[in-house]
Amino acid sequence: MFALAFLLLLARRAEAFGPPTHSEPALNTPPSALEAIRVDEKLGESLPLDTELIDESGRRVTLRQMLSPDRPTVLSLAYFRCPQLCSLVLKGLVKSLSETQLELGKDYHSITLSIDPRDTPEEASKWRARYLQQLGQPEQAPWRFLTGTQEQVKKVADAVGFGYAYDKSSDQYAHAAVVMVLSPQGTVSRYLYGVDFPAMDMRLAINEAAQGKAGITLERVMLSCFKYDPATRRYGFYVFGFLRMWWLVGIGMAATLAVLIRRNSRQRPASGKGA
């Protein structure tokens, strides 16, 4: 039964693994700025946890206070006057998180940091309310929307390799479409690109970032069968992990069968004596 359920799950999720989606800058960005808005992946690097920021209620906080000490955090960088791309990224994030069947607060936390120093806590609060509602979460759910000075925000952005550039003619920011998954220790664990994040990719990234913390047993089996491919920036099927998993399943089934046969052989003489 477990084997059948697992195969069905693989079949349903196989379509999620395709070429990565990349977003082009929405602005007529000059070539000199294109280099500035790229993402320079910094896997395993630590974030500046003592950086002071401002939360959606106007309270001064540190990044360390916003991270969960025992759960992964999904980090997105956006700005609240963004005409389109930021909303698409966050809508895609909400859709993906809701489809993972993981629970905000129980399995992960989330942070959205504005890259525009002009954004205010009031605007952050409105955006937070909007996306918590879309995710079907209560007001106290741990998805924090933060703002900060240009220096503070750039310190965090540089730590995760998130490049962005201000375009004076349009009064907008050019930036990539990407979210990062952080470990409970505040290190960068995974990057997910585009505005449509496959739920399987998101779920595996969150569980991978948890570094063996309490989670769903099936997820650990799944992690042995899917391996992150840095070339495609997606989780792909891992043949050796799959074979190893089925070897373990085979041993488990054989052991179960042996127990059932032994139990049957003990019951037969007992029933014969009673007759």
Buried (B, 14 or more C-beta within 10 A) or exposed (E): EEEEEBEEEBEEBEEBBEEBBEBEBBBEBEEEBEEEBEBEBBBEEEBBBEBEBBBBEEEEBEBEBBBBEEBBBBBBBBBBEBEEBBBBBBBBBBBBBBBBEBEBBEBBBBBBBBBBBEBBBEBBBBBBEBBBEBBEBEEEBBBBBBBBEEEBBBBBBEBBBBBBBBBEEEEBBBBBBBBBBBBBBBBBBBBBBBBBBBBBBBBBBBBBBBEEEEBEEEBEBBBBBBBBBEEEBBBEEBEEBBEEBBEEBEEEEEEEEEEEEEEEEEEEEEEEEEE
